[in-house]
Amino acid sequence: MQNGTKQAEKSLVSSSISVVGNIKTEENLIINGTLKGKVEIGNYNFLLGPDGRLEGEVHAKNARIRGHMQGEIKAKEKVEVTKEAHFSGKIKSKSISVEKGAYFDAYVDLDRKSRTGTLEEMSFEKAIAKLAQEPIRPAIQIGEFKHWQSHNAYEKAFRRLLRNF
C-alpha cells in the first residue's frame, strides 16, 4: 500500500520460463518468456515483453504487445502493438494502436457497441421510403461491351460518358 492506495499486483513469466497450457489470474500479467496457450485475466492488463513469445489467446482489459505473438486478443478496452512487435492473428477491442515499424497482419474487430451515439433502427419499408426521397442520378448508356472490339472504341465511349457529367 502506498499513500493509502492499494497497488495492483502483477505476475511475471520471465525469459527463462516456457509454459504450455493456460494461465488464469486476477492481476496484471507480464510475459517475457514463452507461452503456448490461453491467458485469461479479465479486468487486468497484459503485457507481452520484447523477448516474449505467445501462441494462443489473450483475454484482458488492456493488452500491450512488444514481442512476438500469433493468435487472438480480446481486450475490453485497448490493444497496443509497439514498433518492436510482430503480431499476426485477430483482435477484438474498443480501440487499437499500432506503432510505425511493427509487423502487423491482423483481422481487427472494433467493438462498435461501446461508441457513443445511436443507430436508428428502421423497418425495410421505412428505409426504402427514405432512399426514395434522395435524388436519383440518371443512368447513362455508353454501349454494350460486345461492340468494343478495340481499345479505341472503349476510349470513345468513356470520353462520351465524361462529357455528359
Protein Blocks (a to p, Z undefined) as FASTA:
>chain_A
ZZhiacdddddddfkbcceddddddbdcddfbdceddddehjaccdddfkbccedddddf
bdcdfbdcedddddfkbccddfkbccedddddfbdcddehiacdddddddfklpgcdddd
ddfklmmmmmmmpccdddddebjfklmmbfklmmmmmmmmmmmZZ
